[in-house]
Amino acid sequence: QVQLVESGGGLVQAGGSLRLSCAASGIAFSIYGLGWYRQAPGKERELVADITNSGSTKYADSVKGRFTISRDNAKNTVYLQMNSLKPEDTAVYYCNAENSWSHRVYWGQGTQVTVSS
């Protein structure tokens, strides 16, 4: 059974930091591309950052220079370090894993991030 479990969300003041973690089980983690998405109320889910199985990263323009995605294949975990948070970063953040060969996709249940002004 595949599981992606996010943690690390919460309430933080503008300018603060949070680190999200997503622990995966039931998949061959090292061959998966991993991503963080977010969905704010009334908005569509959007890509925040992703990292390929070879470690290449990509970021949404809105978070470049503030957020950092990383992966630890030994721990089957992907992280999102979020610095200089803004109220507009408030959303539910979801972890995503995509098999690099079959392109099958799995999602976590989401973790709430709220940034107060």
C-alpha positions as CSV (number, residue, x, y, z in Angstrom):
1,Q,0.0,0.0,0.0
2,V,1.4,3.4,-1.1
3,Q,1.3,6.2,1.5
4,L,2.6,9.7,1.4
5,V,2.3,11.4,4.8
6,E,3.0,15.1,5.1
7,S,3.9,16.9,8.3
8,G,5.3,20.2,9.4
9,G,2.4,22.6,8.6
10,G,1.1,25.1,11.0
11,L,0.5,28.7,11.8
12,V,3.4,31.2,11.4
13,Q,3.8,34.9,11.2
14,A,4.8,36.6,8.0
15,G,8.6,36.5,7.6
16,G,8.8,33.2,9.4
17,S,9.9,29.7,8.3
18,L,8.5,26.2,8.2
19,R,9.8,22.9,7.0
20,L,7.4,20.5,5.5
21,S,8.2,16.8,5.3
22,C,6.6,14.0,3.2
23,A,7.5,10.4,4.2
24,A,6.7,7.8,1.5
25,S,6.2,4.1,1.9
26,G,5.2,1.4,-0.5
27,I,7.1,2.8,-3.5
28,A,10.7,2.5,-4.9
29,F,11.3,6.1,-3.7
30,S,14.6,6.7,-5.6
31,I,13.0,6.3,-9.1
32,Y,10.2,8.8,-8.3
33,G,10.0,12.4,-9.2
34,L,8.6,14.4,-6.2
35,G,6.7,17.6,-5.9
36,W,5.0,19.9,-3.6
37,Y,1.8,21.5,-4.7
38,R,-0.6,23.9,-2.9
39,Q,-4.2,24.9,-3.0
40,A,-5.6,28.0,-1.5
41,P,-9.4,28.4,-0.9
42,G,-11.2,29.1,-4.1
43,K,-8.1,28.5,-6.2
44,E,-6.7,25.7,-8.3
45,R,-4.0,23.4,-7.1
46,E,-0.6,24.7,-8.3
47,L,2.9,23.4,-8.4
48,V,5.2,24.9,-5.8
49,A,8.4,23.0,-6.5
50,D,9.5,19.6,-7.8
51,I,12.7,17.5,-7.8
52,T,13.5,14.8,-10.3
53,N,14.9,11.4,-9.4
54,S,18.3,12.8,-10.4
55,G,18.0,15.8,-8.2
56,S,17.1,18.5,-10.6
57,T,14.8,21.1,-9.1
58,K,12.1,23.5,-10.4
59,Y,10.2,26.3,-8.6
60,A,7.2,28.4,-9.2
61,D,8.2,32.0,-9.7
62,S,6.3,33.1,-6.6
63,V,8.6,31.0,-4.3
64,K,12.0,31.2,-6.0
65,G,14.6,32.3,-3.6
66,R,12.4,31.6,-0.6
67,F,11.6,27.9,-0.8
68,T,14.0,24.9,-1.2
69,I,13.0,21.4,-2.1
70,S,15.2,18.5,-1.2
71,R,15.0,14.7,-1.0
72,D,16.6,12.1,1.2
73,N,16.4,8.7,-0.6
74,A,17.7,6.9,2.5
75,K,14.8,8.1,4.5
76,N,12.2,8.0,1.7
77,T,11.4,11.6,2.5
78,V,11.1,14.9,0.6
79,Y,11.3,18.2,2.2
80,L,10.2,21.8,1.5
81,Q,12.0,24.5,3.4
82,M,9.9,27.6,3.4
83,N,11.5,30.9,4.4
84,S,10.3,34.5,4.3
85,L,6.7,33.3,4.3
86,K,4.0,35.6,3.1
87,P,0.3,35.6,3.8
88,E,-0.3,34.6,0.1
89,D,1.6,31.4,0.9
90,T,-1.4,30.3,3.0
91,A,-2.8,27.0,1.5
92,V,-3.0,23.3,1.9
93,Y,0.3,21.8,0.8
94,Y,0.3,18.4,-0.9
95,C,3.1,16.0,-1.6
96,N,3.2,14.3,-5.0
97,A,5.2,11.3,-6.2
98,E,5.4,10.4,-9.9
99,N,7.0,7.2,-11.2
100,S,9.7,8.2,-13.7
101,W,8.9,5.2,-15.9
102,S,5.2,4.6,-15.7
103,H,4.2,8.2,-14.7
104,R,1.8,6.8,-12.2
105,V,1.1,9.5,-9.6
106,Y,0.4,9.4,-5.9
107,W,-0.7,12.2,-3.5
108,G,-0.5,12.8,0.1
109,Q,-3.5,14.0,2.2
110,G,-2.2,17.6,2.6
111,T,-1.0,19.8,5.4
112,Q,-2.3,23.2,6.2
113,V,0.1,26.2,6.2
114,T,-1.3,29.5,7.5
115,V,0.7,32.7,7.4
116,S,-0.6,35.6,9.4
117,S,0.2,39.2,8.6
